[in-house]
Structures are given as structure tokens and as C-alpha cells.
Amino acid sequence: MAKGRREVPPCSKTYGLPLYCAAWVPLDRISSYPDAVATAEEALKKTEDEGSTPVTTEGDGAADVVANSALSPAHGNKLLIALGGGGGEGHSGVPNAILLTLFDFESRSLSDYPVHRVGTGEELPYRMTMHPGGDGFICSFLKSCRCFEWDIPNNMEPSKLAIKSSGYILQQLEDVGLQLALAFSSDGTALAAGGEDGHLRVFKWPSMDIILNQTDAHATVKYVDFSSDGKFLVSVGGSGPCRVWDLVSSTSVTNLQVEEGEKFCFCRFSESSDILYVIAMHDDVGKVISWSSSSWKRISSKKIGHDPISAFSVSYDGKFLAIGTVEGDIAIINSSDFKVQMSVKKAHLGPVTALKFSQDSRVKPVARFLGYFTGHSCIFHKVTRPFEEQITSRSRSFNEFCFIKVSYFV
């Protein structure tokens, strides 16, 4: 091995295409497929045992099931992740696709290859939101949004978990332009979509009856989130205030104003308290701001870095915040005092495009897993309390090095 090079940790993988969106699959809530992890593992093992070439799927000829999985046989220790990305339109040679990959949270390892891969043709998946009840997910593309569902064909081998484009057409989101913000309410009864053109829409799900239709919510809608009770929606745009919407009366409740020099980037409600978190850039400094979701007044704020923030997530128990930057750095922040619990410098050379904390009833409450994604790789780590273990490695993908520094929390 070359001097200075170390083995890539098993929690870090590249899958041959830039990644733009990601979501944890709620395996414990997919009624149509109660043992999705088991069948995904069987698919990997069968292909490995037979030594056969990967099966292909429609769209771009990408691998459907692949070999060389090193995962343990304990199905209860597995999580499934959906990823979306690709090379976009044109002739880049990089296909557009949605992937499913396995994560073993005991060994903290990702499957070497996707367990399923479906091509999306010339359409690049930009954003993804997973239905919390396990009823598929929605992806936004350049012009429209599409619904995908879980598919286990009876006439195919039973060890194949798959996804397919749903027969349910989202007519209200056809030819509306790129939706930069997508979110389901926590109970799955409402869907919000915010467009690059500033148009904000909220629908009842699955009827798609309109709840809120605001054509000029922002210059561009960048981020949306529902309150835990589903009564409010918060949105941020490319500039200006953070807006709060009452979904019962379908009206704007208040505008959370920026202070001089601030620019709001992300907004997330806590699932466990009456707190709204807003991530902002103050001149060239990143900061996290907490607001009361009852009085809509600022509670506190703290500077958290000097690089533009490109991704944000809140753990489902509300105890941790996670941020990613355009410089590829990651930070885990305690939500109670905004102290940095973990800092991962140069996790990637490129911007962090997505951050997701896991939520699965099969995982112990103390076990939280954070997945972060860039244009070339995805990494997963366990998060509870600090443990002094760090791994530094680098891996080559698309002719560039991806530096990974991991601080495990156990």
C-alpha cells in the first residue's frame, strides 16, 4: 500500500454516480414487504454463491443485484437506504438511477454494491422524501415529481426487493419545474413541495387535494418542514424571512425575520419539543438559531463555523443536530446547548449534499446512525456519546480522492 494510504472503512462506499438525495427506508412499516432486509441479503448471497453476473433492470442497464456482500446473516441488524443521483442530462456517461443499499449497524458496514438499482433515463433525481408509513417515496426531477413504490413480483425469485415507478401519477406536480424542497408530514397525511420558481404547494396525501397553494412564497423555495403535529409548515427561500404557514387555515402565520447580515438556509422542527431550528449564514459565519414554535420568538443562537452550510438534519429524538458544509466537513451538535459533540474535517472533498439520521423501531433508542452523502460517496456512523476513536482514510472515485475522518460515537 502506498505511503500515507489507509484502508477505506466499511461504513464508506462509492456507487459509481454522484449522489444528490437519500432517505432511510422504514422497513418496520412496509406492510407489503415485512422482511425486506432478509430478501435483499438473500439476493446478494445467491448471486455470490452462483458466481453469476449481475442481473440488469430497465432504464439504463444498471446492476439490479450484485455479489461480494460481507454482511452478517442477522437480519434484525440491517437497515436499508435509498439513494438518488447520476450525471444528469446529456452524454456524461454517468447513468441516472435510484439505488437501494444495505447498512449493517452492528459491523457499521455498507454493502459493497447496491442490492437494487433502477435507471431513471435522462431524468436526474434531485430530491427525495420517504413516506413515513412505508408507502413508497417521491423524487423530484427537473420538470416533474414521480412516486415510487416497493415491488416484490410474484413471478420472480422471492429474494428480490425492488422499487418501481408507481402507477399513481402526481398530476398536480407534472410539468411544474424543479421542486427543490419535498417533505411528508410525520403522520404521512400531507405532502409539501417547494419549487425553484418560488411556488409552495401543500397537498393532502394520498388524495392530492390542495391545502396550501402559494405562488410567491419565496423567490425560490429551498427547504420546508412540518411541525410534529402537522398543523404548521415552515419554509425558507434564497433570501428573506423564514415563513410559517398554518395548514388548518391555509394562511401565513408569521415571518421570522433575518437580522442584519443573516441569510436563512435550512429549517427543521424538533420532533420532541416546541422548538424550530433555523440554520443561517451571518456574513461568512454559519450559525444555528432556535425559535419557540408557540410564540415564534428567538430563543438562542450560536456561531458554528466559517464555511457555507450545505446540509442539515435533526435526530428524531431531538437531541442532536447535524450540519454539512460545502468544504465537506461534518459536525454533530448537541441541541440543548449547541456545543459541537463531533467534528469531521474533510469528510469529503466536495460539498455534503444530504444528511440523514436513522429512525427504525428495530434499533435501540440509544443507537442513532447518521448518513452523509456527497457527489461521490456515502458514509454512515453511530451517534450517541463521544468515544475517542478516529479513522482517517482516502478512496479514489471519479479521478479524485475522498478523504474520510471518522469519530465514532458508541
C-alpha positions in Angstrom: 0.0 0.0 0.0 1.3 3.5 -0.8 2.7 5.6 2.0 0.0 7.6 3.7 -2.8 5.4 2.3 -5.1 3.5 4.7 -7.8 1.1 4.2 -11.3 2.6 3.5 -13.6 1.9 6.4 -16.6 -0.4 5.7 -19.0 2.4 6.5 -17.9 4.4 3.5 -18.8 3.3 -0.1 -19.0 4.8 -3.5 -21.6 3.5 -6.0 -20.4 4.9 -9.3 -22.5 8.0 -9.6 -22.9 11.4 -7.9 -25.4 11.3 -5.1 -28.0 14.1 -4.7 -30.6 12.7 -2.4 -31.1 10.0 0.2 -33.5 8.5 2.7 -33.7 5.7 5.2 -36.3 3.1 4.2 -38.8 2.5 7.1 -38.5 -1.3 6.9 -40.6 -1.8 10.1 -43.5 0.0 8.4 -43.6 -1.6 5.0 -46.7 -3.8 5.3 -46.3 -5.1 1.7 -42.9 -6.5 2.5 -42.3 -7.3 6.1 -38.9 -8.9 5.7 -37.2 -6.7 3.1 -33.8 -6.9 4.6 -33.8 -10.7 4.6 -34.7 -10.9 0.9 -32.1 -8.3 0.0 -29.4 -10.3 1.7 -30.6 -13.5 0.0 -30.3 -11.8 -3.4 -26.7 -10.8 -2.6 -25.8 -14.2 -1.3 -27.5 -16.1 -4.2 -25.6 -14.1 -6.8 -22.3 -14.6 -4.8 -22.8 -18.3 -4.5 -23.6 -18.8 -8.2 -20.8 -16.6 -9.3 -23.1 -15.1 -11.9 -23.0 -11.7 -13.5 -25.4 -9.1 -12.1 -29.0 -9.0 -13.3 -29.9 -5.8 -15.1 -33.0 -3.7 -14.8 -34.9 -1.5 -17.2 -33.8 2.1 -17.7 -30.0 2.2 -18.0 -28.9 -1.4 -17.8 -27.5 -0.8 -14.3 -27.0 -3.7 -11.9 -30.0 -4.9 -10.1 -28.5 -7.4 -7.7 -24.7 -7.8 -7.1 -22.3 -10.0 -5.4 -19.5 -9.9 -2.8 -21.6 -8.9 0.2 -19.7 -9.2 3.5 -22.7 -8.6 5.7 -23.6 -10.8 8.7 -26.7 -13.1 8.5 -28.6 -11.3 11.3 -31.5 -9.7 9.5 -32.5 -7.6 12.5 -29.3 -5.7 12.4 -29.8 -4.3 8.9 -31.1 -1.0 7.6 -31.9 -0.1 4.1 -31.1 3.2 2.4 -32.5 4.7 -0.8 -30.1 6.9 -2.8 -30.7 9.0 -5.9 -28.2 10.6 -8.3 -26.5 10.5 -11.6 -24.8 12.5 -14.3 -27.9 14.5 -15.4 -28.9 15.1 -19.0 -26.5 14.9 -21.9 -23.7 12.5 -22.6 -21.7 12.4 -19.4 -21.6 8.6 -19.5 -22.8 8.5 -15.9 -26.4 7.0 -15.6 -29.2 8.5 -13.6 -30.6 6.0 -11.1 -32.2 5.3 -7.7 -30.3 2.7 -5.6 -31.1 0.6 -2.6 -28.2 -0.4 -0.4 -27.9 -2.3 2.9 -26.3 -1.0 6.2 -25.3 -3.4 9.0 -25.4 -1.3 12.2 -23.5 -4.0 14.2 -20.4 -4.0 12.0 -21.1 -0.4 10.7 -20.7 -1.6 7.2 -22.4 -0.8 3.9 -23.0 -3.4 1.2 -20.2 -3.2 -1.4 -22.8 -2.9 -4.1 -26.5 -1.8 -4.3 -29.0 -4.5 -3.7 -31.2 -2.9 -6.3 -30.8 -0.3 -8.9 -33.4 1.2 -11.2 -32.5 3.6 -14.0 -34.4 6.9 -14.5 -33.3 7.5 -18.1 -32.4 11.2 -18.8 -34.0 12.3 -15.5 -31.8 13.1 -12.6 -33.3 12.5 -9.1 -32.6 15.8 -7.3 -34.7 15.4 -4.1 -36.3 12.5 -2.3 -38.9 12.2 0.5 -39.8 8.9 2.1 -43.4 8.2 3.2 -43.1 7.6 7.0 -45.7 4.8 6.8 -43.7 2.8 4.3 -45.9 3.6 1.3 -43.0 4.3 -1.1 -41.3 7.6 -1.8 -41.3 10.6 -4.1 -38.5 12.0 -6.2 -38.3 15.4 -7.8 -36.8 15.7 -11.3 -36.0 18.7 -13.5 -39.6 19.1 -14.6 -41.9 16.9 -12.6 -42.2 14.7 -9.5 -42.7 10.9 -9.6 -43.9 8.4 -7.0 -42.1 5.1 -6.4 -43.3 2.1 -4.6 -41.9 -1.2 -3.2 -42.2 -4.2 -5.6 -41.7 -7.9 -4.9 -43.0 -9.6 -8.1 -44.6 -13.0 -7.5 -43.3 -14.3 -10.8 -39.7 -13.5 -10.0 -37.3 -15.0 -7.5 -38.6 -14.3 -3.9 -35.2 -12.9 -2.9 -35.5 -9.7 -4.9 -36.6 -6.5 -3.2 -37.2 -3.9 -5.8 -38.6 -0.4 -6.4 -40.7 0.7 -9.4 -42.3 3.8 -10.7 -45.8 3.9 -9.2 -48.9 3.8 -11.3 -50.1 6.7 -9.2 -49.4 9.8 -11.3 -48.9 13.0 -9.4 -50.8 15.2 -11.9 -50.5 18.3 -9.7 -46.7 18.0 -9.8 -46.4 17.3 -13.6 -44.6 19.9 -15.7 -44.2 22.3 -12.7 -40.5 22.7 -12.9 -37.8 21.5 -10.4 -39.0 21.1 -6.8 -36.1 21.9 -4.6 -38.0 21.0 -1.4 -40.1 17.9 -0.7 -41.4 16.7 2.7 -44.1 14.4 4.1 -45.7 15.3 7.4 -44.7 12.9 10.3 -48.0 11.0 10.0 -47.9 10.8 6.3 -51.2 12.6 5.6 -49.7 15.7 3.9 -47.1 16.4 1.3 -45.3 19.7 0.7 -43.4 20.7 -2.4 -41.5 23.9 -2.9 -40.4 25.0 -6.4 -37.3 26.6 -7.8 -39.8 29.2 -9.1 -40.9 30.1 -5.5 -44.3 28.3 -5.7 -45.2 26.4 -2.5 -47.8 23.7 -2.5 -49.2 21.5 0.3 -51.4 18.6 -0.5 -53.5 16.0 1.4 -52.0 12.6 0.9 -52.8 10.5 -1.0 -55.8 12.3 -2.4 -53.6 15.3 -3.5 -56.4 17.7 -2.6 -54.8 21.1 -2.2 -54.2 22.5 1.3 -52.0 25.5 0.5 -51.2 27.0 -2.9 -48.8 30.0 -2.6 -47.3 31.1 -5.9 -45.0 33.7 -4.4 -43.9 32.1 -1.1 -40.3 32.9 -1.8 -38.1 33.9 -4.8 -37.0 30.2 -4.6 -38.2 27.7 -2.1 -35.1 25.9 -0.7 -36.4 24.0 2.3 -39.7 23.0 4.0 -40.6 21.1 7.1 -43.8 20.1 9.0 -44.3 20.6 12.7 -44.7 17.3 14.6 -48.5 17.7 14.9 -48.8 18.6 11.2 -50.5 21.9 11.9 -47.7 24.2 10.7 -45.3 24.2 7.8 -42.1 26.3 7.8 -40.3 27.3 4.6 -37.1 29.2 3.7 -36.0 30.6 0.3 -33.0 32.0 -1.3 -33.3 35.2 0.7 -35.6 37.0 3.1 -37.5 35.7 6.1 -38.4 32.2 7.2 -42.2 31.8 6.7 -44.5 29.9 8.9 -47.8 28.6 7.5 -51.0 27.5 9.3 -52.2 24.4 7.5 -55.6 24.5 9.2 -56.5 28.0 7.9 -54.1 27.8 4.9 -52.6 31.2 5.8 -49.3 32.6 6.7 -48.9 32.9 10.5 -45.7 34.9 10.7 -42.4 35.7 9.1 -39.3 35.0 11.1 -37.2 38.0 10.2 -33.5 37.9 9.5 -31.1 40.1 11.4 -28.7 42.3 9.6 -26.2 40.2 7.7 -28.2 36.9 8.1 -29.3 34.6 5.3 -31.5 31.6 6.2 -30.5 28.3 4.7 -32.4 25.5 6.4 -35.3 25.0 8.9 -36.4 22.0 10.9 -38.9 21.4 13.7 -37.9 19.3 16.7 -40.0 16.1 16.9 -39.7 16.1 20.7 -40.1 19.7 21.7 -41.7 23.0 20.7 -38.5 24.2 19.1 -37.8 25.3 15.5 -34.2 25.2 14.4 -33.0 27.6 11.6 -29.6 27.4 10.1 -28.3 30.7 8.8 -25.2 32.3 7.3 -24.3 35.5 9.1 -22.0 37.3 6.7 -19.4 34.4 6.3 -20.2 32.6 9.5 -22.6 29.8 10.0 -25.0 29.8 12.9 -27.8 27.8 14.4 -30.9 29.7 15.8 -33.7 28.2 17.9 -37.2 29.7 17.9 -40.2 28.9 20.1 -42.9 27.3 17.9 -45.6 28.7 20.2 -44.6 32.4 20.5 -42.4 32.4 17.3 -39.7 34.3 19.2 -36.0 33.7 19.0 -34.7 31.7 22.0 -30.9 31.5 21.3 -28.3 31.3 18.6 -24.7 30.3 18.3 -22.0 30.5 15.6 -21.0 27.1 14.4 -18.5 27.5 11.6 -17.0 29.7 8.9 -17.9 27.7 5.8 -21.3 27.8 3.9 -23.6 25.1 5.2 -24.9 22.8 2.5 -26.9 20.2 4.5 -28.8 19.9 7.8 -30.6 17.3 9.9 -32.2 16.8 13.3 -32.3 13.5 15.1 -35.7 12.0 15.7 -35.3 12.3 19.4 -34.4 15.9 19.1 -31.1 15.6 20.9 -28.7 16.1 18.0 -28.3 18.5 15.1 -26.0 17.7 12.2 -24.6 20.1 9.6 -22.5 19.5 6.5 -20.6 22.2 4.6 -19.5 23.0 1.1 -16.0 22.1 2.1 -17.0 18.6 3.0 -16.9 19.0 6.8 -19.5 17.4 9.2 -20.4 18.5 12.7 -22.8 16.9 15.3 -24.2 19.4 17.7 -26.0 19.0 21.0 -29.4 20.6 20.6 -29.6 21.8 24.2 -26.5 24.0 24.3 -25.3 24.0 20.7 -22.0 22.5 21.7 -20.2 20.6 19.0 -20.1 16.9 20.0 -18.2 15.7 17.0 -16.4 17.3 14.1 -15.3 15.5 11.0 -13.0 17.7 8.9 -12.7 17.0 5.2 -15.1 14.0 5.3 -15.3 14.7 1.5 -13.5 17.0 -0.9 -16.9 18.1 -2.3 -20.0 19.6 -0.7 -22.1 17.5 1.6 -25.4 17.1 -0.4 -27.5 15.3 2.2 -27.6 14.4 5.9 -30.0 11.8 7.4 -30.4 10.4 10.9 -31.9 6.9 11.1 -35.3 6.1 12.5 -36.2 2.4 12.9 -38.1 0.8 15.8 -35.8 -2.3 15.5 -32.9 -0.2 16.5 -32.3 0.5 20.2 -33.3 4.1 21.2 -29.7 4.9 22.2 -28.4 3.9 18.7 -28.6 6.7 16.1 -27.0 6.5 12.8 -26.1 9.5 10.6 -25.6 9.0 6.9 -23.9 11.7 4.9 -23.6 11.9 1.2 -21.7 13.9 -1.4 -21.3 13.8 -5.1 -19.3 10.6 -4.9 -19.8 8.6 -1.7 -21.9 7.9 1.3 -20.8 7.3 4.9 -22.7 6.1 8.0 -21.8 6.5 11.7 -23.3 5.6 15.0 -24.1 8.6 17.2 -24.8 8.6 21.0 -21.9 9.8 23.2 -18.3 10.6 22.3 -15.8 7.7 22.1 -12.2 8.5 21.2 -11.7 6.5 18.1 -10.8 8.1 14.8 -10.1 6.6 11.4 -8.6 8.5 8.5 -8.7 7.1 5.1 -9.0 8.0 1.4 -10.6 6.4 -1.5 -10.4 7.2 -5.2 -13.6 7.8 -7.2 -14.1 9.7 -10.4 -10.4 10.5 -10.5 -10.3 12.3 -7.2 -9.5 11.4 -3.6 -12.3 11.4 -1.0 -10.8 12.0 2.5 -12.8 10.4 5.3 -12.2 11.1 9.0 -14.5 9.3 11.3 -15.2 9.9 15.0 -17.3 7.0 16.3 -20.0 7.6 19.0 -20.9 4.5 21.0 
